[in-house]
């Protein structure tokens, strides 16, 4: 590995480190060297793939599990990035209508940074998923556990966005409304897209596939039906 390659890798991981520091600017390792957008996108892809591979390892590495790990490693970055892209046009339009269009570029950068942080946190939590899989063989428990880890990672991403949005909100309080609205829409879209891309955790009783039949069902109707059944039980 030559010196230039080592220097590039060092800058790449310094940027990842800067994203996690609450007192450092989340857009740069140093104020004069902003993290390139391609690095932020690379963090999302790389670290989401790491967590996705662990996610698909349930309940062990025997049989078709390596194939499910590959599928999940591919689909998790897709989930994050496609959800973001689907919400971006509406985000742009509403920012424009609220007179916030001049701040659109830093706002989008903050949102991409938040997804990068979310991916970093998920990758850091991946060993806990492995420990859980070794400790419990319940498919539903594994789903619940990973859902909790996603909530932790989402919270970390939200904290980063709030830091990034601080100057924008102080300059114009309407940014706070815009931020809350985007999170609601993003989560709504991500849940439905996750349902379309399922499974991420392969059910050992079902065939290993990239996606399930009837993948365009409404996730929220399914969730509501599950809640009703649980209340009847």
HELIX and SHEET records of a PDB file:
HELIX    1   1 UNK A    3  UNK A   20  1                                  18    
HELIX    2   2 UNK A   37  UNK A   55  1                                  19    
HELIX    3   3 UNK A   65  UNK A   97  1                                  33    
HELIX    4   4 UNK A  101  UNK A  103  5                                   3    
HELIX    5   5 UNK A  104  UNK A  135  1                                  32    
HELIX    6   6 UNK A  139  UNK A  171  1                                  33    
HELIX    7   7 UNK A  174  UNK A  197  1                                  24    
HELIX    8   8 UNK A  219  UNK A  232  1                                  14    
SHEET    1   A 2 UNK A  28  UNK A  30  0                                        
SHEET    2   A 2 UNK A  33  UNK A  34 -1                                        
END                                                                             
